[in-house]
Amino acid sequence: MDKINEIVGNVINNFLQEYRKTNNNGRLVSINENNIKRIISTHSDNGYIVVSPCRGGADFGIDPTKSKSEYDKLAHINKTRIKSIIDDIKKSGFSYTPTYGGFKENLGTEQEVVVYERSFIIYNKDRNGNNLNFGDLYDFGLYLCKKYNQDSFLVKAPNDKPKYITQDGSVDYEFDGGVTFNDLSQEYFTDLHKNTHKSNDISKRKPTRFSFTEAFVNPKPQCYSERHTRWLNGEVF
């Protein structure tokens, strides 16, 4: 619970409060070996993708470390992008799970700060659990990658190794084997965090000193109406 409080701080309790009105004050749930195995065993055979709408300050000429107003400005931009991608996913008909990846940036220095990266696991199923066309999901991932200016997104196609795919459809990186807990959380979020905090000036793209801490998902619904609404929106919880 301490790690969850550390990452979320005093801003929000959970991911839900960033994009919808809710009375759910439950804390984020840590992804662990047990619950991630359920996700992987259920969806790996049918395929899924993972993509984020968020970007670092360099994309918008903002330095979030400069002042609280700059930090708040970037947070507002990314919050708007989160709402936008949720609308995109809802319209697509695919189901999804919102996730957080937590980091300590500039670890061990006076500038150490806790940050979190928001992204979405999008499954090759509709909200009723029916299988959909993976080619459509792949094309949807490319569309989101371009729309939200991501360097790459994670693709787990049926009967294939997980890969990072760039905006032009080329393979940026391919895993050696099947997806594990550490692949989906630590390795993915680590790469994602580096991608979204790059400078627009390629010559200035230097590695950020950071350490992955943990990955989180939303708490379960607290009442039937909330459960029904989140199910209608395609969320898997």
C-alpha positions in Angstrom: 0.0 0.0 0.0 2.9 2.4 0.7 4.1 2.1 -2.9 0.6 2.9 -4.2 0.3 5.9 -2.0 3.8 7.0 -3.0 3.0 6.9 -6.7 -0.5 8.3 -6.6 0.3 10.8 -3.9 -2.4 13.3 -3.0 -3.7 13.8 -6.6 -5.9 10.8 -7.2 -6.7 7.4 -5.6 -7.1 5.5 -8.9 -7.1 5.8 -12.6 -10.9 6.1 -12.8 -10.8 9.5 -11.2 -8.7 10.9 -14.1 -11.4 10.4 -16.7 -14.8 9.9 -15.3 -17.0 11.0 -12.3 -17.0 8.2 -9.7 -17.5 7.6 -6.0 -15.0 4.7 -6.2 -12.2 5.8 -3.8 -10.4 2.4 -3.9 -6.7 2.4 -4.2 -4.9 1.1 -7.3 -4.2 -2.6 -7.3 -0.6 -3.8 -7.7 -0.1 -6.2 -10.7 1.6 -9.3 -9.4 2.4 -12.8 -10.6 -1.0 -14.2 -9.8 -3.3 -11.6 -11.4 -1.1 -11.0 -14.4 -1.0 -14.8 -15.2 -4.8 -14.7 -15.4 -4.7 -11.9 -17.9 -1.9 -13.5 -20.0 -3.5 -17.0 -20.0 -6.9 -15.5 -21.0 -5.8 -13.2 -23.8 -2.4 -14.3 -25.1 -3.9 -16.9 -27.5 -6.2 -14.3 -29.0 -3.7 -11.4 -28.9 -3.6 -7.9 -27.4 -1.7 -4.6 -27.7 -0.4 -2.1 -25.2 -0.3 1.6 -26.0 -0.1 5.0 -24.2 -1.5 8.4 -25.2 0.8 10.3 -22.9 3.9 12.2 -23.8 6.7 14.1 -22.1 7.1 17.8 -21.8 9.5 18.1 -24.8 6.6 17.5 -27.2 4.8 20.6 -26.0 7.7 22.9 -25.1 7.1 22.3 -21.4 9.6 21.5 -18.6 7.6 19.9 -15.8 10.7 20.1 -13.5 10.9 23.9 -13.8 7.8 24.8 -11.8 4.5 23.5 -10.5 2.6 25.4 -13.1 4.6 23.7 -15.9 4.0 20.3 -14.2 0.3 21.0 -13.9 0.2 22.1 -17.6 1.7 18.8 -18.8 -0.6 16.8 -16.5 -3.6 18.6 -17.9 -2.5 17.9 -21.5 -2.0 14.2 -20.8 -5.3 13.9 -18.9 -7.0 15.3 -22.0 -5.2 12.7 -24.1 -6.3 9.9 -21.8 -10.0 10.9 -22.2 -9.4 11.0 -26.0 -7.9 7.5 -26.2 -10.6 6.0 -24.1 -13.2 7.5 -26.5 -11.2 5.9 -29.4 -11.1 2.5 -27.7 -14.8 2.6 -26.9 -15.7 3.4 -30.5 -13.5 0.6 -31.7 -15.4 -2.1 -29.9 -12.4 -3.7 -28.3 -12.2 -4.3 -24.6 -9.3 -2.9 -22.5 -7.7 -2.5 -19.1 -6.1 0.9 -18.0 -2.7 0.4 -16.3 0.0 2.5 -14.5 3.7 1.9 -14.5 5.5 3.6 -11.6 9.1 5.0 -11.6 11.5 6.9 -9.4 13.2 9.4 -11.8 16.7 10.6 -11.1 17.1 7.9 -8.5 19.5 8.6 -5.7 19.9 12.3 -6.5 18.4 15.5 -5.0 16.1 15.7 -8.0 14.6 12.3 -7.3 10.8 12.3 -8.0 8.1 9.7 -8.3 6.3 9.6 -11.7 3.8 7.2 -13.3 3.1 6.3 -16.9 -0.4 5.5 -18.0 -1.3 3.1 -20.7 -3.9 0.6 -22.0 -3.9 -3.1 -22.6 -6.3 -3.5 -25.5 -7.6 -7.1 -26.0 -8.7 -8.8 -29.2 -12.2 -9.3 -27.7 -15.3 -7.2 -27.3 -16.9 -6.4 -24.0 -18.9 -9.7 -24.1 -15.7 -11.8 -24.5 -16.2 -12.6 -28.2 -13.1 -12.9 -30.3 -12.5 -10.2 -32.9 -10.2 -9.9 -35.9 -6.6 -9.4 -34.8 -5.7 -7.6 -38.1 -8.2 -5.0 -37.1 -6.6 -4.7 -33.6 -3.1 -4.4 -35.1 -4.3 -1.6 -37.5 -6.0 0.1 -34.6 -2.7 0.0 -32.6 -0.9 1.6 -35.6 -3.5 4.3 -35.7 -3.2 5.1 -32.0 0.6 5.0 -32.2 0.5 7.7 -34.9 -2.3 9.7 -33.4 -0.6 10.0 -30.0 2.9 10.3 -31.4 4.4 7.2 -29.7 7.7 5.8 -30.9 6.2 2.3 -30.6 3.5 0.1 -29.1 3.6 -3.5 -27.8 1.9 -6.2 -29.9 1.2 -9.8 -28.8 -0.2 -11.5 -31.9 -1.8 -15.0 -31.7 0.9 -17.7 -31.9 3.7 -15.1 -32.1 6.3 -13.5 -29.9 5.5 -10.1 -28.4 7.1 -7.2 -30.3 7.4 -3.4 -30.2 6.1 -2.0 -33.5 6.9 1.5 -34.7 4.6 4.0 -36.4 5.6 2.8 -39.8 4.9 -0.9 -38.9 8.5 -2.0 -38.6 9.7 -4.2 -35.7 11.6 -2.1 -33.1 12.3 -5.0 -30.7 11.1 -8.6 -30.4 11.1 -10.7 -27.2 12.8 -14.0 -27.1 9.8 -16.0 -25.8 6.4 -15.7 -24.2 5.2 -12.8 -22.2 5.9 -13.0 -18.4 5.0 -10.7 -15.6 8.3 -8.8 -15.8 7.9 -8.4 -19.6 4.4 -6.9 -19.4 5.2 -4.6 -16.4 8.9 -3.8 -15.9 10.3 -4.1 -19.5 7.3 -2.6 -21.2 6.8 0.3 -18.9 10.5 1.0 -18.8 10.7 1.3 -22.6 7.5 3.3 -22.7 8.7 5.8 -20.1 11.9 6.4 -22.1 9.9 6.9 -25.3 7.5 9.4 -23.9 10.2 11.5 -22.3 12.5 12.0 -25.2 13.3 15.4 -26.6 12.1 16.4 -30.0 15.8 17.2 -30.8 17.3 13.8 -31.5 20.8 15.1 -30.5 19.5 15.8 -27.0 17.9 12.4 -26.4 19.8 11.1 -23.5 18.8 8.3 -21.1 16.9 9.3 -18.1 18.1 8.0 -14.8 15.2 6.1 -13.3 14.1 2.9 -11.7 10.9 1.0 -12.3 9.0 0.4 -9.1 5.7 -1.3 -9.9 2.7 -1.6 -12.2 -0.9 -1.0 -11.1 -4.5 -1.4 -12.4 -7.8 0.1 -11.2 -9.7 -1.3 -8.2 -12.8 -3.4 -8.8 -16.2 -1.8 -9.0 -17.9 -0.9 -5.7 -21.5 -1.3 -6.8 -23.6 -2.8 -9.6 -24.2 0.5 -11.4 -20.4 1.2 -11.6 -19.7 -2.4 -12.7 -22.4 -2.1 -15.5 -21.1 1.3 -16.7 -17.5 0.2 -16.8 -18.5 -3.0 -18.6 -20.6 -1.0 -21.2 -17.4 1.1 -21.8 -15.5 -2.1 -22.6 -13.2 -2.1 -19.5 -11.9 -5.4 -18.2 -11.4 -5.3 -14.4 
